[in-house]
Amino acid sequence: MSPTTAATLETPPTTRHTKRHLLSSADLDRDQIKAILDTAAEMHTVQSREVKKLPTLRGRTVVNLFFEDSTRTRSSFEIAGKWLSADVINVSAKGSSTSKGESLRDTVLTIAAMGVDALVIRHSASGAAHQVAQWVDAHVVNAGDGMHEHPTQALLDAYSMQQRLGDLEGRHVAIVGDLTHSRVVRSNLITLRTLGAKVTLVAPPTLMPSGIGAWAASDGFELSHDLDAVLPTADAVMMLRVQRERMSGGFFPTAREYTVGYGLTRPRLETLTRANPDAVICHPGPMNRGLEIAADAADAAQSLVLDQVSAGVAVRMSVLYHLLSGEETQS
């Protein structure tokens, strides 16, 4: 890393967006997204440093409040906060008083009363983060609420694609799979469209969300049930996990039939790379290898799966920086 880059990081960027919370991808306009991604690019260099520590958020306290299991999101928020020198505390549902019957409101008010600066919350109920933001004075970051949104995932996905493809304006991104149960798809759709990308959602009819047709008509993205027709024009293909834990059955006949119709199989990988050698493959994880994505595709040179994990730390460092450094204004 050059001395210039090091100095830049020790004196953080001066261009910040000043939203109080990050609850939805719709909270961010194009300039604000670009500011976060530009800062993330600077933060990303910290991962290659011998000492991975910046003084930026020294004295700040961040609580990661996770009511659902998580590996990537929780770990990356924890690392992000610690690398920015914040005091980070992790609270899970199993280790909190919610397991004794305490309400979400009482839990977050109790934590906020301790003087914390930010709450990063994941909850199974859609809208939970929005509700928490009404109850506390601390900054609130939505780390996934039910089947609703996951804004930092969309930011890191856009960052990963941008690092490989350049400006996403006019790029064609296909988002494929279990759209109905995914909180990733809504946030990605909003973020990618804000950045000017062309988006096509691909899924069997049983996994297309209710009302998606009206949204597509008003916002200009496309819908398809035919993955093979979409692949040849795609610059990026994002495969979504089949969320069997949220399904009660009947969404598709068998796992094999789903893979045949909508999995990124080896033949489809060959079709994609033949049509566009520079096309990339994304997956927000965790992956069901052999179901929605073949091992050949997950591990291909075009795969950004591990790039997304690495980007997650940098993007979440950027988000925490933009929310917590300096003086803020109410959104």
WOWOZI-V730480 format. One record per pair of residues at least 12 apart in sequence whose C-alpha atoms are under 6 Angstrom apart, sorted by sequence separation. I is the first residue (numbers start at 0). J is the second residue. If there is no record, write none. Layout:
I | J
I | J
This chain:
128 | 141
16 | 31
125 | 144
117 | 137
119 | 139
124 | 144
125 | 145
116 | 137
117 | 138
118 | 139
119 | 140
120 | 141
121 | 142
123 | 144
124 | 145
199 | 220
203 | 224
280 | 301
117 | 139
120 | 142
121 | 143
122 | 144
123 | 145
125 | 147
198 | 220
199 | 221
200 | 222
201 | 223
202 | 224
279 | 301
280 | 302
281 | 303
282 | 304
121 | 144
199 | 222
201 | 224
279 | 302
280 | 303
281 | 304
60 | 85
62 | 87
66 | 91
173 | 198
59 | 85
60 | 86
61 | 87
62 | 88
63 | 89
64 | 90
65 | 91
66 | 92
169 | 195
170 | 196
171 | 197
172 | 198
173 | 199
174 | 200
175 | 201
176 | 202
56 | 83
57 | 84
60 | 87
62 | 89
63 | 90
64 | 91
168 | 195
169 | 196
170 | 197
171 | 198
173 | 200
175 | 202
179 | 206
55 | 83
56 | 84
57 | 85
168 | 196
169 | 197
178 | 206
179 | 207
53 | 82
54 | 83
56 | 85
167 | 196
177 | 206
178 | 207
179 | 208
262 | 291
263 | 292
264 | 293
52 | 82
53 | 83
54 | 84
262 | 292
51 | 82
258 | 290
149 | 182
153 | 186
258 | 291
146 | 180
148 | 182
149 | 183
153 | 187
146 | 181
147 | 182
146 | 182
150 | 186
148 | 185
149 | 186
148 | 186
231 | 271
230 | 271
231 | 274
235 | 278
237 | 280
234 | 278
235 | 279
236 | 280
237 | 281
238 | 282
205 | 250
235 | 280
237 | 282
240 | 286
60 | 115
61 | 116
64 | 119
65 | 120
66 | 121
67 | 122
60 | 116
61 | 117
62 | 118
63 | 119
64 | 120
65 | 121
66 | 122
61 | 118
172 | 233
171 | 233
172 | 234
171 | 234
172 | 235
173 | 236
174 | 237
175 | 238
176 | 239
172 | 236
175 | 239
177 | 241
20 | 138
22 | 140
19 | 138
20 | 139
21 | 140
22 | 141
20 | 140
24 | 150
23 | 150
159 | 307
155 | 310
155 | 311
155 | 314
24 | 186
29 | 193
79 | 312
79 | 315
75 | 312
79 | 316
43 | 313
42 | 313
39 | 313
39 | 314
39 | 317
38 | 317
35 | 317
15 | 321
17 | 327
19 | 329
17 | 328
19 | 330
18 | 330
